[in-house]
Amino acid sequence: MSRKVRSLIPGIVLLAATIYPFSWANSQAVSLQEQLAAQYKLVKMGSDTSGYSVVEKGTLLAIQKGGILAVPYGDQNVLSNRYENGAIKAPNSLSLMGRKSIMGKFGKEQTTHLFAVGDKVYPMKIDVNVAKDTVTLEIVACDTCNKTDPPTYNKANVVFQFPKGSLASAAAGGVEDTIGQVLTISSEDAQQDQGGGQQQGGDQGGQQQGGQQAGQDQGQQQQPAAQPAPAEPASIEKGMTPDQVEAAMGQPDKKVNLGSKQIYVYKDLKVTFLNGKVSDVQ
């Protein structure tokens, strides 16, 4: 090996060492982004002469903590609310005053709205920022669920702040748990046309309809009987297949199919499969 080639080796090694951590962190962000995107289906919004409307429903979320400050959907700017250490921190008064003064120049007063606990919203955008240890969900109100008339489709950003350096290696299940402290998947989500969840429920209902109401009632009575406690305590472990989980726990109350990700919802737990294997149990 020539002296010139040997002199280049340390530089090449240093360059590789510099690039590798960045690529690793970036791949982690993509992985977490994809897993969250599979868990939370984004709503599709549209507009016509009558105003804004929901074109395709997303995952229905119920607000668990009050204090999220929002603006009407037509506002080009979105308020960012930070969630950290179990508390919502809305934009401060100085930033709101600045927004009002800007809106005043255009002859329009700034309008804000505080979401209440129990309000239903859809996710519009998910952004994972590993460098800042934040996960941001942009949400928009489900006005038909909240019985808002006339509809305003108020929107807001919720920025989930994680401890410094933790997001690069965080599991999707733990991130979803933190999001669930503020925005939990609503029990009404079974009625939304998303991810095949409603179709799966309809298939189960069709199996129970034998043609007569008596057969229907009998099928409903047999459903709990299909889940007796086994002789030994049922257990679920990572890596189990859906068939193995059903053999241990029986048929779930709801199945949600999100492509490579599936979710089985039982009365007191939720089992998440990734590529046909158990990846998380809550």
NUKOLLUM-379173 format. One record per residue (C-alpha): residue in one letter; residue number from 0; z, y, x. Coordinates in Angstrom, 3 decimals. Example, Ala and Ser with C-alpha at 12.3 -4.5 7.8 and 13.67 -1.06 7.14 Angstrom:
! NUKOLLUM-379173
PT|A|0|7.800|-4.500|12.300
PT|S|1|7.140|-1.060|13.670
! end
This chain:
! NUKOLLUM-379173
PT|M|0|0.000|0.000|0.000
PT|S|1|-0.976|3.389|1.407
PT|R|2|1.551|6.118|2.172
PT|K|3|-0.107|8.382|-0.411
PT|V|4|0.305|5.820|-3.244
PT|R|5|3.952|5.153|-2.262
PT|S|6|4.695|8.868|-2.445
PT|L|7|3.398|9.006|-6.030
PT|I|8|5.609|6.167|-7.340
PT|P|9|8.894|8.167|-7.660
PT|G|10|7.099|10.862|-9.635
PT|I|11|5.576|8.312|-11.992
PT|V|12|8.951|6.626|-12.549
PT|L|13|10.615|9.985|-13.240
PT|L|14|7.872|10.916|-15.708
PT|A|15|8.268|7.590|-17.539
PT|A|16|12.040|8.015|-17.700
PT|T|17|11.567|11.482|-19.149
PT|I|18|9.068|10.436|-21.805
PT|Y|19|10.735|7.180|-22.879
PT|P|20|13.914|8.601|-24.523
PT|F|21|11.813|11.083|-26.499
PT|S|22|9.499|8.338|-27.736
PT|W|23|12.463|6.134|-28.642
PT|A|24|14.176|8.894|-30.634
PT|N|25|10.916|9.777|-32.338
PT|S|26|10.328|6.153|-33.382
PT|Q|27|13.870|6.049|-34.793
PT|A|28|13.140|9.145|-36.873
PT|V|29|9.959|7.609|-38.256
PT|S|30|11.781|4.375|-39.089
PT|L|31|14.605|6.153|-40.901
PT|Q|32|12.131|8.461|-42.644
PT|E|33|10.167|5.458|-43.930
PT|Q|34|13.266|3.648|-45.147
PT|L|35|14.522|6.712|-47.026
PT|A|36|11.054|7.244|-48.490
PT|A|37|11.180|3.668|-49.797
PT|Q|38|14.583|4.291|-51.391
PT|Y|39|13.789|7.662|-52.957
PT|K|40|10.409|7.959|-54.692
PT|L|41|9.201|11.566|-54.643
PT|V|42|8.283|13.368|-57.853
PT|K|43|4.791|14.803|-58.274
PT|M|44|4.638|18.260|-59.853
PT|G|45|1.668|20.036|-61.382
PT|S|46|0.819|23.156|-63.336
PT|D|47|-1.543|24.375|-66.038
PT|T|48|-1.802|27.382|-68.345
PT|S|49|1.477|26.421|-70.021
PT|G|50|3.404|26.365|-66.731
PT|Y|51|4.821|23.730|-64.417
PT|S|52|5.424|20.102|-65.367
PT|V|53|6.221|16.667|-63.954
PT|V|54|2.994|14.752|-63.315
PT|E|55|4.639|11.581|-61.989
PT|K|56|8.362|10.871|-62.170
PT|G|57|10.358|10.098|-59.062
PT|T|58|13.725|8.446|-58.517
PT|L|59|16.159|10.020|-60.986
PT|L|60|19.254|11.345|-59.209
PT|A|61|22.534|12.538|-60.722
PT|I|62|24.417|15.373|-59.020
PT|Q|63|27.950|14.355|-57.980
PT|K|64|29.171|17.642|-56.468
PT|G|65|28.792|21.117|-57.965
PT|G|66|27.868|24.234|-56.039
PT|I|67|24.204|23.516|-55.214
PT|L|68|22.398|26.855|-55.590
PT|A|69|18.785|26.717|-56.764
PT|V|70|15.858|28.982|-57.631
PT|P|71|13.027|28.579|-60.178
PT|Y|72|10.188|26.282|-59.140
PT|G|73|7.738|29.190|-58.965
PT|D|74|9.739|30.887|-56.185
PT|Q|75|7.984|30.389|-52.850
PT|N|76|11.297|30.227|-50.982
PT|V|77|13.880|27.453|-51.364
PT|L|78|17.635|27.950|-50.875
PT|S|79|19.266|25.587|-48.367
PT|N|80|22.667|24.146|-49.287
PT|R|81|24.504|22.325|-46.482
PT|Y|82|26.664|19.229|-47.045
PT|E|83|29.153|18.588|-44.266
PT|N|84|32.660|17.093|-44.112
PT|G|85|32.585|16.258|-47.820
PT|A|86|31.847|19.796|-49.032
PT|I|87|28.814|21.718|-50.287
PT|K|88|28.179|25.028|-48.523
PT|A|89|25.801|27.225|-50.522
PT|P|90|23.848|30.122|-48.929
PT|N|91|26.109|33.085|-48.163
PT|S|92|26.021|36.346|-50.090
PT|L|93|24.291|38.254|-47.262
PT|S|94|21.274|35.959|-47.316
PT|L|95|21.098|36.206|-51.108
PT|M|96|21.239|39.999|-50.953
PT|G|97|18.301|39.947|-48.567
PT|R|98|16.329|37.762|-50.929
PT|K|99|17.071|40.040|-53.878
PT|S|100|15.940|43.110|-51.961
PT|I|101|12.685|41.385|-50.986
PT|M|102|12.055|40.294|-54.579
PT|G|103|12.842|43.828|-55.754
PT|K|104|9.951|45.191|-53.705
PT|F|105|7.656|43.052|-55.820
PT|G|106|9.210|44.293|-59.058
PT|K|107|11.003|41.003|-59.741
PT|E|108|14.737|40.330|-59.665
PT|Q|109|15.827|37.200|-57.806
PT|T|110|17.098|34.490|-60.178
PT|T|111|19.452|31.755|-59.013
PT|H|112|21.026|28.763|-60.741
PT|L|113|24.018|26.574|-59.903
PT|F|114|23.493|22.883|-60.575
PT|A|115|26.424|21.278|-62.380
PT|V|116|27.926|17.841|-61.840
PT|G|117|25.925|15.373|-63.929
PT|D|118|22.669|17.354|-63.847
PT|K|119|19.640|15.149|-63.242
PT|V|120|17.100|15.962|-60.529
PT|Y|121|14.148|14.401|-58.737
PT|P|122|13.552|14.359|-54.947
PT|M|123|10.462|16.374|-53.950
PT|K|124|10.598|16.044|-50.158
PT|I|125|12.606|14.153|-47.522
PT|D|126|12.848|15.335|-43.916
PT|V|127|14.701|13.575|-41.082
PT|N|128|15.474|15.727|-38.023
PT|V|129|17.066|13.578|-35.325
PT|A|130|17.336|16.485|-32.886
PT|K|131|19.504|18.456|-35.328
PT|D|132|21.191|15.367|-36.879
PT|T|133|20.133|16.449|-40.373
PT|V|134|18.499|14.822|-43.381
PT|T|135|17.112|17.305|-45.911
PT|L|136|16.289|16.479|-49.528
PT|E|137|14.359|19.041|-51.546
PT|I|138|15.195|18.472|-55.214
PT|V|139|13.856|19.772|-58.538
PT|A|140|15.562|19.662|-61.934
PT|C|141|14.580|17.069|-64.533
PT|D|142|14.571|19.593|-67.379
PT|T|143|13.794|16.995|-70.042
PT|C|144|16.863|15.001|-68.907
PT|N|145|19.045|18.134|-68.803
PT|K|146|17.608|19.403|-72.114
PT|T|147|16.704|22.739|-70.507
PT|D|148|14.636|24.875|-72.888
PT|P|149|12.528|26.650|-71.877
PT|P|150|12.046|24.567|-68.729
PT|T|151|12.545|26.287|-65.375
PT|Y|152|12.400|23.324|-62.938
PT|N|153|14.966|24.911|-60.628
PT|K|154|14.695|23.625|-57.061
PT|A|155|16.895|23.574|-53.961
PT|N|156|17.305|22.043|-50.519
PT|V|157|20.337|19.906|-49.707
PT|V|158|20.823|19.585|-45.929
PT|F|159|23.057|16.635|-44.977
PT|Q|160|24.647|17.389|-41.611
PT|F|161|25.657|14.315|-39.572
PT|P|162|27.867|14.251|-36.450
PT|K|163|26.120|15.286|-33.258
PT|G|164|24.058|12.484|-31.736
PT|S|165|24.751|10.018|-34.566
PT|L|166|21.489|10.131|-36.505
PT|A|167|19.360|8.600|-33.732
PT|S|168|21.079|5.233|-34.185
PT|A|169|22.223|5.560|-37.813
PT|A|170|21.417|2.744|-40.264
PT|A|171|19.532|3.698|-43.416
PT|G|172|22.295|2.222|-45.581
PT|G|173|24.918|4.531|-44.074
PT|V|174|22.674|7.570|-44.507
PT|E|175|22.026|6.595|-48.136
PT|D|176|25.783|6.292|-48.691
PT|T|177|26.273|9.854|-47.454
PT|I|178|23.431|11.123|-49.659
PT|G|179|24.995|9.225|-52.579
PT|Q|180|28.149|11.336|-52.279
PT|V|181|26.066|14.262|-53.564
PT|L|182|22.978|12.711|-55.165
PT|T|183|23.415|9.228|-56.559
PT|I|184|20.652|7.180|-58.187
PT|S|185|21.168|7.590|-61.935
PT|S|186|21.798|4.616|-64.207
PT|E|187|19.002|6.040|-66.360
PT|D|188|16.570|5.409|-63.521
PT|A|189|15.800|1.988|-65.018
PT|Q|190|13.889|3.864|-67.723
PT|Q|191|11.686|5.698|-65.219
PT|D|192|8.234|4.343|-64.347
PT|Q|193|8.754|3.904|-60.605
PT|G|194|8.447|1.262|-57.926
PT|G|195|7.946|-1.583|-60.424
PT|G|196|11.599|-1.443|-61.476
PT|Q|197|10.831|-0.780|-65.121
PT|Q|198|8.035|-3.372|-65.097
PT|Q|199|10.435|-5.979|-63.788
PT|G|200|12.904|-5.197|-66.554
PT|G|201|10.099|-5.428|-69.112
PT|D|202|9.110|-8.854|-67.781
PT|Q|203|12.662|-10.111|-68.237
PT|G|204|12.759|-8.707|-71.758
PT|G|205|9.430|-10.387|-72.577
PT|Q|206|10.803|-13.758|-71.496
PT|Q|207|13.646|-13.371|-73.984
PT|Q|208|11.298|-12.615|-76.900
PT|G|209|10.434|-16.084|-78.141
PT|G|210|8.919|-14.800|-81.361
PT|Q|211|12.035|-14.791|-83.550
PT|Q|212|15.118|-12.547|-83.477
PT|A|213|17.375|-15.607|-83.320
PT|G|214|15.682|-16.772|-80.136
PT|Q|215|16.038|-13.249|-78.743
PT|D|216|19.788|-13.232|-79.387
PT|Q|217|20.145|-16.683|-77.872
PT|G|218|18.343|-15.554|-74.702
PT|Q|219|20.661|-12.551|-74.402
PT|Q|220|23.726|-14.768|-74.845
PT|Q|221|22.493|-17.179|-72.196
PT|Q|222|21.999|-14.409|-69.606
PT|P|223|25.703|-14.088|-68.647
PT|A|224|25.986|-17.888|-68.683
PT|A|225|23.325|-18.038|-65.967
PT|Q|226|25.765|-16.361|-63.566
PT|P|227|28.899|-18.548|-63.549
PT|A|228|31.215|-18.299|-60.574
PT|P|229|30.318|-21.098|-58.128
PT|A|230|32.852|-23.599|-56.939
PT|E|231|33.104|-21.653|-53.689
PT|P|232|33.156|-17.837|-53.405
PT|A|233|29.637|-16.455|-53.352
PT|S|234|28.670|-14.793|-50.101
PT|I|235|25.690|-12.712|-49.001
PT|E|236|24.691|-12.359|-45.383
PT|K|237|22.061|-10.332|-43.568
PT|G|238|18.769|-12.166|-43.220
PT|M|239|19.052|-14.083|-46.531
PT|T|240|15.954|-14.260|-48.725
PT|P|241|15.829|-13.140|-52.388
PT|D|242|15.848|-16.810|-53.481
PT|Q|243|18.979|-17.493|-51.452
PT|V|244|20.725|-14.434|-52.938
PT|E|245|19.767|-15.474|-56.478
PT|A|246|21.047|-18.991|-55.789
PT|A|247|24.400|-17.530|-54.716
PT|M|248|24.748|-14.650|-57.185
PT|G|249|22.419|-15.488|-60.062
PT|Q|250|19.806|-13.206|-61.560
PT|P|251|20.466|-9.477|-60.899
PT|D|252|20.816|-6.936|-63.704
PT|K|253|17.861|-5.005|-62.267
PT|K|254|15.191|-5.536|-59.626
PT|V|255|13.478|-2.588|-57.943
PT|N|256|10.295|-3.343|-55.989
PT|L|257|9.335|-0.688|-53.426
PT|G|258|6.718|-2.572|-51.428
PT|S|259|8.327|-3.835|-48.247
PT|K|260|11.726|-2.892|-49.671
PT|Q|261|13.391|-4.546|-52.680
PT|I|262|16.709|-3.749|-54.328
PT|Y|263|18.748|-6.180|-56.454
PT|V|264|21.337|-4.421|-58.626
PT|Y|265|24.304|-6.469|-59.836
PT|K|266|27.275|-5.318|-61.886
PT|D|267|29.411|-4.403|-58.883
PT|L|268|27.072|-4.405|-55.892
PT|K|269|23.577|-3.545|-54.667
PT|V|270|21.600|-5.814|-52.323
PT|T|271|18.743|-4.289|-50.301
PT|F|272|15.962|-6.430|-48.839
PT|L|273|13.603|-5.217|-46.116
PT|N|274|10.498|-7.344|-45.541
PT|G|275|11.988|-10.182|-47.615
PT|K|276|15.355|-10.307|-45.802
PT|V|277|18.768|-8.868|-46.688
PT|S|278|19.238|-5.650|-44.710
PT|D|279|22.153|-3.984|-46.522
PT|V|280|24.797|-4.779|-49.162
PT|Q|281|26.726|-2.044|-50.974
! end
